[in-house]
Amino acid sequence: MNKKEAEEKINEFFSKKHEPEEVRKIKKMAMSYQIKLGDKRKKFCKKCYSMNLRVLGIKSNMKRIQCKDCGNIARWRLSN
């Protein structure tokens, strides 16, 4: 598999929800081919790799997201 094929597989992967183990494998593949995930990294929890996220609220250009599985809370800055 070359970098172009890996990039297409990653883009296709994030169109649906998947199990944490599959997310971990795709992230590892992206790192091995040096492909940046960009906004796709916000679709899963950074601790347990679960795709079950919910928005807690938006305040002062900060978006708070909580993982439904592990309870981890992440804050992301909203771009203008």
Phi, psi and omega in degrees: 000135177258179185297321181297316179294320179297319179297318178295319180295320179294316179298320179292323183299317186279007176279345179229170176275145181221171178286155181303323181295322178292321178297318179299319180293318180294320178297319179295321178295318179297320179292323182291328178265004181055049178256126179281133179280332177061236181288343180293335181290345178275359181269357179218157180288137182282346180264313184247359178063020177281148179261012179268087182244152174222149181274126177275322180170167178233127182206132177054049180059024175238132179253126180258128182239138177238137176283132180284339182273306185258346178084004180296137179250129178242147176242129179239134178284134177273136179279154182275000000 
